[in-house]
Amino acid sequence: MTTAKRLGLATVVLTTCGAGAAYYATMMAMKGYSVPSESLNYLVFALVAALTLLILMVFWRNVHRSVGKVRTQLETMAKTEQIALVMVDSGNELSQITRPLNELLSIVRRQTEQLRSECRELQIQSRIASAEKHHTEAIIFSISDAVIVTNRFDELILANEAAEKLLSFRLEASLRKNIDRTLSDGTLVRLIRETRSHGRSFTRKVVEHSIDQKGSPKTFSITLSCVVTPNEEVSGVVAVLHDVTREKEIARMKTDFVSNVSHELKTPLASIKAYVEMLIDGEAEDEKTRSEFYEIISAETDRLHRLIENILNISRIESGVVKVVREPCSLTAIAKQVLEVVAVQARAKNLTLNEQLAPVYYQVEGDRDMLYQSILNLVSNAIKYTPEGGTISVSVTADERRQVAVCDVSDTGAGIPPEDLPHVFDKFYRVQANKKLAKGTGLGLTLVKHIIETVHDGKLSVTSESGKGSTFSFELPILM
Ligand code: ADP
């Protein structure tokens, strides 16, 4: 039962008692009985008490109504999450409480608005940070070099696909794990550790290191950088591994090439110089010796010319400035011419030259001189890399079904190891195992490849077996 109800009940009881006492006193007075003074006192007391309770009840109802209003307003605020001022009638007793309450609510409203705006700002910043994170990750994932990022505890926090492949780990399974347990290469782990522990004094360094990949060692240039926070603390390390195996190989090949070319140039030059000096000094007394000397000088000059031509032709074809004279020509006729030229060389090495040439009327469209150069390079190689007593076979056949003319140059020579086969057409590439057999520049096959495939849209291939021999073949469309 509420306080108002209790007050109401008390008022009703007291009023009923007062009214009963008054009725009793009046009746007694009307019948001529005197009313005892205590009874009158009770009567007055009951009336005063009833009156007081009545006033109290009216007062309490007012207060109760105001409290109800305040409660409704506070409940609305709670429901709508909107803080407003609490309104009560002026002069109401509750207004003494609502004033400080409103002040408090104003403070709360101000602080809530401030918090809301800070929260909005934080949400925007968090969205920007997450977009930037995705952007950075996309950049790292698109890099072809292997990238590894660690934190201050040497735990892996980011890596791209190239790194996963190179160091055989899965990023998902290795995240937040120590690189000790994740990266298969101990040296790399040590380098990352060292970089992090040296701190800022060591912000960036480049180290060359070899990592085994599927059984073959690859050289990497590893750039290690510290990640430094705005308060100058090292928060991790970024390692970028760039594969420099090919670059190093090319650099080595270029060095080899320069020394080979200079040797190749020097040898005929030295021989020309020697014979010219002998002629000047009159050491060739008879006409026969003199003409022998002239022939040697002429052959050496041709050799020099061929070498320089090879270098120039490759660079002309590569830069696209080569002049191609296309005309119908017969591979059989060209091969015959080559065989005539190399016959002396072959005889000198006691090599048998076999030929199997299709009729001359099968023609291809091409640059005669270039095709001559190609067959000459293939046959010269066969002679160079076949030991004495071997056999060289040159065949030109016509495949009418496919409408191509095929030229095969086979030998029973040194052959090419399988691991070298994919590289023999690369510029400056020389097979290590065959280097002792003949001098060269590693340019002959590159030129053939360029002439057949780049200039004539043909196809050049090789099959070979170490110690047994090789067959170089090319094919060009027959002119119908
Ligand atoms: P080079 O001037 O060294 O002969 P090439 O480009 O003509 O250069 O040949 C590249 C390499 O391929 C050679 O160094 C040689 O080792 C190998 N090669 C080419 N032809 C043959 C062959 N017929 N038999 C064995 N090895 C060959």
Boltz pocket constraint, residues with backbone or C-beta under 6 A from the ligand:
constraints:
  - pocket:
      binder: B
      contacts: [[A, 377], [A, 378], [A, 381], [A, 382], [A, 385], [A, 386], [A, 411], [A, 413], [A, 414], [A, 415], [A, 416], [A, 424], [A, 426], [A, 429], [A, 430], [A, 431], [A, 432], [A, 434], [A, 435], [A, 438], [A, 439], [A, 440], [A, 441], [A, 442], [A, 443], [A, 444], [A, 445], [A, 446], [A, 470]]
      max_distance: 6.0
